[in-house]
Amino acid sequence: MRPGLLTMAMLVVAGAARADDECSVPMADWQPRAALEALAATEGWTIRRLHVDDGCYEIDGWDRDGVEVEVTLDPATLEVIEIETDRKNARGGRDRTEKQKE
């Protein structure tokens, strides 16, 4: 394979992998912010910051146990795509975990 073709193939594969972390929903199909806030209340999440990242809704805040969370949601369905938690460990450091919904 020629070097130029190999580079192009690698970029296509890298782009496909990155696309999994992005939402590509037309704005007309997005749930309103009020629906997202209602879901957060139901799940016990306290919102510190609500924003859009890579076309997905993202909530930065705390869960019902006071653990820091970063929740990524599909803007059309409000389905959880990923939850990252940030817990303090016994040594005073942080243990960061990620949970992806399948």
PyMOL CGO cylinders between C-alpha atoms (Angstrom):
from pymol import cmd
from pymol.cgo import CYLINDER

trace = [
    CYLINDER, 0.00, 0.00, 0.00, 1.34, 3.43, -0.88, 0.3, 1, 1, 1, 1, 1, 1,
    CYLINDER, 1.34, 3.43, -0.88, 2.14, 5.73, 2.08, 0.3, 1, 1, 1, 1, 1, 1,
    CYLINDER, 2.14, 5.73, 2.08, -0.52, 8.26, 1.05, 0.3, 1, 1, 1, 1, 1, 1,
    CYLINDER, -0.52, 8.26, 1.05, -3.22, 5.60, 0.90, 0.3, 1, 1, 1, 1, 1, 1,
    CYLINDER, -3.22, 5.60, 0.90, -2.16, 4.17, 4.25, 0.3, 1, 1, 1, 1, 1, 1,
    CYLINDER, -2.16, 4.17, 4.25, -2.40, 7.60, 5.87, 0.3, 1, 1, 1, 1, 1, 1,
    CYLINDER, -2.40, 7.60, 5.87, -5.83, 8.19, 4.36, 0.3, 1, 1, 1, 1, 1, 1,
    CYLINDER, -5.83, 8.19, 4.36, -7.05, 4.78, 5.54, 0.3, 1, 1, 1, 1, 1, 1,
    CYLINDER, -7.05, 4.78, 5.54, -5.81, 5.51, 9.08, 0.3, 1, 1, 1, 1, 1, 1,
    CYLINDER, -5.81, 5.51, 9.08, -7.63, 8.87, 9.10, 0.3, 1, 1, 1, 1, 1, 1,
    CYLINDER, -7.63, 8.87, 9.10, -10.89, 7.24, 7.99, 0.3, 1, 1, 1, 1, 1, 1,
    CYLINDER, -10.89, 7.24, 7.99, -10.63, 4.62, 10.77, 0.3, 1, 1, 1, 1, 1, 1,
    CYLINDER, -10.63, 4.62, 10.77, -9.76, 7.27, 13.37, 0.3, 1, 1, 1, 1, 1, 1,
    CYLINDER, -9.76, 7.27, 13.37, -12.70, 9.41, 12.24, 0.3, 1, 1, 1, 1, 1, 1,
    CYLINDER, -12.70, 9.41, 12.24, -15.09, 6.46, 12.51, 0.3, 1, 1, 1, 1, 1, 1,
    CYLINDER, -15.09, 6.46, 12.51, -13.92, 5.71, 16.05, 0.3, 1, 1, 1, 1, 1, 1,
    CYLINDER, -13.92, 5.71, 16.05, -14.35, 9.35, 17.08, 0.3, 1, 1, 1, 1, 1, 1,
    CYLINDER, -14.35, 9.35, 17.08, -17.85, 9.48, 15.58, 0.3, 1, 1, 1, 1, 1, 1,
    CYLINDER, -17.85, 9.48, 15.58, -19.05, 7.09, 18.29, 0.3, 1, 1, 1, 1, 1, 1,
    CYLINDER, -19.05, 7.09, 18.29, -18.49, 9.86, 20.86, 0.3, 1, 1, 1, 1, 1, 1,
    CYLINDER, -18.49, 9.86, 20.86, -20.54, 12.38, 18.92, 0.3, 1, 1, 1, 1, 1, 1,
    CYLINDER, -20.54, 12.38, 18.92, -24.25, 12.94, 18.47, 0.3, 1, 1, 1, 1, 1, 1,
    CYLINDER, -24.25, 12.94, 18.47, -25.53, 13.89, 15.03, 0.3, 1, 1, 1, 1, 1, 1,
    CYLINDER, -25.53, 13.89, 15.03, -29.15, 14.75, 15.72, 0.3, 1, 1, 1, 1, 1, 1,
    CYLINDER, -29.15, 14.75, 15.72, -30.80, 17.69, 13.91, 0.3, 1, 1, 1, 1, 1, 1,
    CYLINDER, -30.80, 17.69, 13.91, -31.60, 20.52, 16.35, 0.3, 1, 1, 1, 1, 1, 1,
    CYLINDER, -31.60, 20.52, 16.35, -35.29, 20.27, 15.43, 0.3, 1, 1, 1, 1, 1, 1,
    CYLINDER, -35.29, 20.27, 15.43, -35.35, 16.80, 17.03, 0.3, 1, 1, 1, 1, 1, 1,
    CYLINDER, -35.35, 16.80, 17.03, -33.70, 17.79, 20.33, 0.3, 1, 1, 1, 1, 1, 1,
    CYLINDER, -33.70, 17.79, 20.33, -35.57, 17.49, 23.61, 0.3, 1, 1, 1, 1, 1, 1,
    CYLINDER, -35.57, 17.49, 23.61, -35.98, 20.84, 25.39, 0.3, 1, 1, 1, 1, 1, 1,
    CYLINDER, -35.98, 20.84, 25.39, -33.75, 21.82, 28.29, 0.3, 1, 1, 1, 1, 1, 1,
    CYLINDER, -33.75, 21.82, 28.29, -36.72, 21.45, 30.68, 0.3, 1, 1, 1, 1, 1, 1,
    CYLINDER, -36.72, 21.45, 30.68, -37.00, 17.74, 29.78, 0.3, 1, 1, 1, 1, 1, 1,
    CYLINDER, -37.00, 17.74, 29.78, -33.29, 17.30, 30.51, 0.3, 1, 1, 1, 1, 1, 1,
    CYLINDER, -33.29, 17.30, 30.51, -33.62, 19.08, 33.86, 0.3, 1, 1, 1, 1, 1, 1,
    CYLINDER, -33.62, 19.08, 33.86, -36.62, 16.86, 34.75, 0.3, 1, 1, 1, 1, 1, 1,
    CYLINDER, -36.62, 16.86, 34.75, -34.61, 13.73, 33.89, 0.3, 1, 1, 1, 1, 1, 1,
    CYLINDER, -34.61, 13.73, 33.89, -31.72, 14.95, 36.03, 0.3, 1, 1, 1, 1, 1, 1,
    CYLINDER, -31.72, 14.95, 36.03, -34.07, 15.48, 38.98, 0.3, 1, 1, 1, 1, 1, 1,
    CYLINDER, -34.07, 15.48, 38.98, -35.54, 11.98, 38.52, 0.3, 1, 1, 1, 1, 1, 1,
    CYLINDER, -35.54, 11.98, 38.52, -32.05, 10.43, 38.41, 0.3, 1, 1, 1, 1, 1, 1,
    CYLINDER, -32.05, 10.43, 38.41, -30.90, 12.43, 41.45, 0.3, 1, 1, 1, 1, 1, 1,
    CYLINDER, -30.90, 12.43, 41.45, -28.31, 14.46, 39.55, 0.3, 1, 1, 1, 1, 1, 1,
    CYLINDER, -28.31, 14.46, 39.55, -27.55, 18.00, 40.68, 0.3, 1, 1, 1, 1, 1, 1,
    CYLINDER, -27.55, 18.00, 40.68, -26.62, 20.11, 37.68, 0.3, 1, 1, 1, 1, 1, 1,
    CYLINDER, -26.62, 20.11, 37.68, -23.58, 22.36, 38.03, 0.3, 1, 1, 1, 1, 1, 1,
    CYLINDER, -23.58, 22.36, 38.03, -23.27, 22.96, 34.30, 0.3, 1, 1, 1, 1, 1, 1,
    CYLINDER, -23.27, 22.96, 34.30, -25.42, 21.91, 31.36, 0.3, 1, 1, 1, 1, 1, 1,
    CYLINDER, -25.42, 21.91, 31.36, -23.87, 22.29, 27.93, 0.3, 1, 1, 1, 1, 1, 1,
    CYLINDER, -23.87, 22.29, 27.93, -23.48, 20.76, 24.48, 0.3, 1, 1, 1, 1, 1, 1,
    CYLINDER, -23.48, 20.76, 24.48, -20.32, 18.82, 23.62, 0.3, 1, 1, 1, 1, 1, 1,
    CYLINDER, -20.32, 18.82, 23.62, -19.78, 17.09, 20.26, 0.3, 1, 1, 1, 1, 1, 1,
    CYLINDER, -19.78, 17.09, 20.26, -23.47, 17.54, 19.50, 0.3, 1, 1, 1, 1, 1, 1,
    CYLINDER, -23.47, 17.54, 19.50, -24.57, 15.75, 22.71, 0.3, 1, 1, 1, 1, 1, 1,
    CYLINDER, -24.57, 15.75, 22.71, -26.08, 17.15, 25.88, 0.3, 1, 1, 1, 1, 1, 1,
    CYLINDER, -26.08, 17.15, 25.88, -23.62, 16.98, 28.75, 0.3, 1, 1, 1, 1, 1, 1,
    CYLINDER, -23.62, 16.98, 28.75, -24.35, 17.45, 32.45, 0.3, 1, 1, 1, 1, 1, 1,
    CYLINDER, -24.35, 17.45, 32.45, -21.52, 18.22, 34.86, 0.3, 1, 1, 1, 1, 1, 1,
    CYLINDER, -21.52, 18.22, 34.86, -22.59, 17.91, 38.48, 0.3, 1, 1, 1, 1, 1, 1,
    CYLINDER, -22.59, 17.91, 38.48, -23.13, 15.42, 41.27, 0.3, 1, 1, 1, 1, 1, 1,
    CYLINDER, -23.13, 15.42, 41.27, -25.13, 12.23, 41.72, 0.3, 1, 1, 1, 1, 1, 1,
    CYLINDER, -25.13, 12.23, 41.72, -27.45, 11.57, 44.66, 0.3, 1, 1, 1, 1, 1, 1,
    CYLINDER, -27.45, 11.57, 44.66, -24.43, 10.40, 46.73, 0.3, 1, 1, 1, 1, 1, 1,
    CYLINDER, -24.43, 10.40, 46.73, -22.52, 13.63, 46.13, 0.3, 1, 1, 1, 1, 1, 1,
    CYLINDER, -22.52, 13.63, 46.13, -20.07, 12.03, 43.70, 0.3, 1, 1, 1, 1, 1, 1,
    CYLINDER, -20.07, 12.03, 43.70, -18.98, 14.21, 40.78, 0.3, 1, 1, 1, 1, 1, 1,
    CYLINDER, -18.98, 14.21, 40.78, -20.45, 13.03, 37.48, 0.3, 1, 1, 1, 1, 1, 1,
    CYLINDER, -20.45, 13.03, 37.48, -20.26, 13.93, 33.85, 0.3, 1, 1, 1, 1, 1, 1,
    CYLINDER, -20.26, 13.93, 33.85, -23.25, 12.53, 31.98, 0.3, 1, 1, 1, 1, 1, 1,
    CYLINDER, -23.25, 12.53, 31.98, -23.42, 12.50, 28.18, 0.3, 1, 1, 1, 1, 1, 1,
    CYLINDER, -23.42, 12.50, 28.18, -26.92, 12.16, 26.70, 0.3, 1, 1, 1, 1, 1, 1,
    CYLINDER, -26.92, 12.16, 26.70, -28.45, 11.78, 23.27, 0.3, 1, 1, 1, 1, 1, 1,
    CYLINDER, -28.45, 11.78, 23.27, -30.25, 15.10, 22.64, 0.3, 1, 1, 1, 1, 1, 1,
    CYLINDER, -30.25, 15.10, 22.64, -33.24, 13.50, 20.89, 0.3, 1, 1, 1, 1, 1, 1,
    CYLINDER, -33.24, 13.50, 20.89, -33.97, 10.58, 23.22, 0.3, 1, 1, 1, 1, 1, 1,
    CYLINDER, -33.97, 10.58, 23.22, -32.16, 11.71, 26.39, 0.3, 1, 1, 1, 1, 1, 1,
    CYLINDER, -32.16, 11.71, 26.39, -30.68, 8.21, 26.51, 0.3, 1, 1, 1, 1, 1, 1,
    CYLINDER, -30.68, 8.21, 26.51, -27.49, 8.07, 28.57, 0.3, 1, 1, 1, 1, 1, 1,
    CYLINDER, -27.49, 8.07, 28.57, -24.51, 7.53, 26.30, 0.3, 1, 1, 1, 1, 1, 1,
    CYLINDER, -24.51, 7.53, 26.30, -21.84, 7.69, 28.99, 0.3, 1, 1, 1, 1, 1, 1,
    CYLINDER, -21.84, 7.69, 28.99, -21.45, 8.46, 32.68, 0.3, 1, 1, 1, 1, 1, 1,
    CYLINDER, -21.45, 8.46, 32.68, -18.07, 9.38, 34.10, 0.3, 1, 1, 1, 1, 1, 1,
    CYLINDER, -18.07, 9.38, 34.10, -17.68, 9.54, 37.88, 0.3, 1, 1, 1, 1, 1, 1,
    CYLINDER, -17.68, 9.54, 37.88, -14.91, 11.13, 39.90, 0.3, 1, 1, 1, 1, 1, 1,
    CYLINDER, -14.91, 11.13, 39.90, -14.52, 9.67, 43.40, 0.3, 1, 1, 1, 1, 1, 1,
    CYLINDER, -14.52, 9.67, 43.40, -11.91, 10.60, 45.98, 0.3, 1, 1, 1, 1, 1, 1,
    CYLINDER, -11.91, 10.60, 45.98, -9.90, 7.61, 47.15, 0.3, 1, 1, 1, 1, 1, 1,
    CYLINDER, -9.90, 7.61, 47.15, -8.44, 6.82, 50.59, 0.3, 1, 1, 1, 1, 1, 1,
    CYLINDER, -8.44, 6.82, 50.59, -5.07, 8.34, 49.64, 0.3, 1, 1, 1, 1, 1, 1,
    CYLINDER, -5.07, 8.34, 49.64, -6.68, 11.69, 48.89, 0.3, 1, 1, 1, 1, 1, 1,
    CYLINDER, -6.68, 11.69, 48.89, -6.38, 11.21, 45.14, 0.3, 1, 1, 1, 1, 1, 1,
    CYLINDER, -6.38, 11.21, 45.14, -9.15, 10.63, 42.64, 0.3, 1, 1, 1, 1, 1, 1,
    CYLINDER, -9.15, 10.63, 42.64, -10.44, 7.48, 40.99, 0.3, 1, 1, 1, 1, 1, 1,
    CYLINDER, -10.44, 7.48, 40.99, -12.06, 8.29, 37.66, 0.3, 1, 1, 1, 1, 1, 1,
    CYLINDER, -12.06, 8.29, 37.66, -14.33, 5.68, 36.15, 0.3, 1, 1, 1, 1, 1, 1,
    CYLINDER, -14.33, 5.68, 36.15, -16.36, 5.60, 32.97, 0.3, 1, 1, 1, 1, 1, 1,
    CYLINDER, -16.36, 5.60, 32.97, -19.55, 3.71, 32.33, 0.3, 1, 1, 1, 1, 1, 1,
    CYLINDER, -19.55, 3.71, 32.33, -21.02, 3.53, 28.89, 0.3, 1, 1, 1, 1, 1, 1,
    CYLINDER, -21.02, 3.53, 28.89, -24.57, 2.47, 28.24, 0.3, 1, 1, 1, 1, 1, 1,
    CYLINDER, -24.57, 2.47, 28.24, -24.85, -0.27, 25.67, 0.3, 1, 1, 1, 1, 1, 1,
]
cmd.load_cgo(trace, "trace")
